[in-house]
Each structure stands twice: as C-alpha cells, then as structure tokens.
Amino acid sequence: MKRLEMTPKDVVQITAKSERYGREQIKKIKLHYKKQPHQILTIEEYCQYSGLDYQNILIFLNAHR
C-alpha cells in the first residue's frame, strides 16, 4: 500500500538528521505551500521543494519500512 503523507521520520531517514530537523522542515515546507497546520504534506510536495526525484524517494521509503 502506498501512502501520500510525508512524516518527520521520513525526513530523518532521507537526510540522516534529527527528528526535530524533520519536524522543522515539514513546517517550513507547509508554509512555503501555504498549507494550514492540519493539512498534510505529500511526498511529492516534499520532493518538489527539496529538488529530489519523486520515484527514487518512493523506492527508498518503501525499502525502509
């Protein structure tokens, strides 16, 4: 099953930084996309903002479950 939402733990796995960094990044990206706090950040939005390849990130996240 594929999921859409990007979580702080996902950011930690991708960047090898702290969970606090992951939460801050998600908050920063939500502000960039003018999302409200209750709205989710999609993996695709994260990839667009970060300049990462969406397909590679999907493969990476599915492999690290």
N, C-alpha and C positions, 0 to 999 in steps of 0.2 A: 504494500500500500504506500502510495506516495503522499507526502504531506506538503503543505504550502508554506507554513509559518517558519520563520527564522527565529531561533531562540538564542539566548546568550551562550548556552552550552555549545551550540553550533559554531558561533563566532570563536569560542575558545578552541574548539577542535581545528578550525581553519587557520587561526592566527597563532596558536600556542601561547596566548596571553591569558590574563586572569579573567575570571567571570565578571568582575567589576568592569573591566575594559569592555567585555561583551555587552553588558547592560548599557554602558555609556554609548557605545557605537550604535546600538539599536535605537536608543533615544535620539541621538544626533541624526540618524538617517530618517527617522519618523518626522522630525522637524523639517528636514530637507523636503520631504514629500508632502508636508502639511497634513499629516495624519494626526488624529486625536489619540490620546493615550490608550484608549480601549481598542483601537484598531490594530490589526496585526500587520507585521512587516513580512512581506513574502520573500522567499528565497530569490526570486527573480529580481525584485527591487534591490535587495542586498547586493546581488551580483552587478547590476547596472551601476549602482553607486560606487562600488569598490573596484570596478573595472575587471572583475573576474568572469571567466567563462561559465555560463549557467550549467551547461551539460557536465562539465568537469566537476563542478561543486555538487551537483546532484549525485554523481557517481561516488564522490568522496564521502558525502554524508550517508549514503545508503551503505557504504562499506564499513563505516564506523558506528554502526548501531549496535 
